[in-house]
Amino acid sequence: MNTADQEIAFIDAFILKDRRERLRCLVVNPRRRKQFVQELAHFKWLDQRRVKDLAPSAQNPEDIAKLLRQKGAPDICFLVSEDSALDRKQLPLLAALQEVVGHGMGTFISCIPGKLAYFEDEDQRCLLEK
């Protein structure tokens, strides 16, 4: 699955229905994609039916990785991030979480495209599951 397909799968699965078309247009247009990535800092369009909160004691890379693996996450995941060093990268799950958790940069870690992900921004940390 190419990067655009991964981003579209994420949008279709985890974003509010009334925002999907706009965000799809942003991610497929290289000149406008930056606008989407900048919005990740305070992202407000997650479909709350897909959000699974994490216990405060489990908000560390190791516990999150364990939980994602229990749900079927593979070893390698795909990132969409406001941090340009991480954006559109594929990384081992634990390494990705170590780069993201606690840093407050808006980032989606897609484990199973359109089915399982982790999201963090300046306001929240959560699993996303469909």
N, C-alpha and C positions, 0 to 999 in steps of 0.2 A: 504494500500500500504506500503510495507516495505521500509527501508531506501535506499537500493540499487536501487529499482524500482523508487523511487522519484528522485534519482540522475541521473539515466538513462533518465527519462522523461525530466529533466531539460536540460541535454546535448543535447538530440535529438531536443528539441524545440528552444534552445537559443544559441547554439554554432555553429560556422562555420562548414560547412559540411566536409571539409577536415581535421578537428581536432577531429571530433566526435569519430571515432573508437579508436584512441589513448587514449582519455579521458575515454571512457567506460572501456577500459582495466585497466586503473589506478584505477578507483573507485571500481571495483569489486574485486580487489586484495588487501587484507588487508595490505600486506607489501609494496605495491606501492601507495596506496591511499594517503599517506603523501605527495608524490611528487605533486599530483594534488592540494591538499590543500595549499601547499607552493606557488604554482603558482598564487593563488588568490590575492596576494598582488598587483600585476601589471598585471591583467588579460587582454589579448589582443585578445581573440578569440570569443568575443560576435558577434553574427550575427546582424549587424547594422540595418537590416530590422525590428528587434524585439525590438530595443532600443527606449524608449520614454524618452526624457530628461525632467528633472524637472526644473521649474522656480526657480531661486535663492531664491525667497521669500517663496517657498514651500518646501525647503529642511530641514524640521524639522519633528520629529516623528509624531506629531499630524496631520499635513497636508498630509504627505505621507500615513498614516493609513486611513485618510478620502478618499483620492483618490483611494487607493487599495480597500476599502470597496465599493465605488461606482462602481467599476469594478467587484465586486462579491467575494472579498476575504472573507474567513471565519474567525472566531475568533482565530483559532489555525493555526499556520504555522510551516514549517519545515526549519531548518537552515543547511547550509553547510558553514563552516567558518574556516579560518586559526587560529582563536581563539579557542583553544581546549575546553574552558569552554562553548562555544556555539555550537561547531560542532556536527551535528547529533542530535540536540535537537529539541523538539517541544515546542513552547511557544505561549502565546497569542500574537496576531499581534502587538499591541501597545508596549508591554513589549519587544518584539524582536527588534522593531525599536528603542526603547530607548537604548537598549544595543549596537546597531550597528551604527546608524546615527552619523556621526561626529568623530567616533573613528578610521577611516582609516584602519580598518582590513578587508581584502578581505572576503566578506560574501554574500552568496545568501540566500534570504528569499523566499522560495517557498510557495506561497499562494494557487494556484490551479496548481497541478503538470502538467508541460508541457504547461501551458496556461498563468499563471500570476505570476510574481515574482518581487522582488526588489533586486538590486545589488549595492554594494558599495565596492570600493577598495581605494587605496591611491590616485587614479587619477580621480575617477568619482563616481557619484551617479545617478542611473537611474531606471526606471521601465522597465520590460521586459514583452512583451505581444505578444501572438500568436493568 
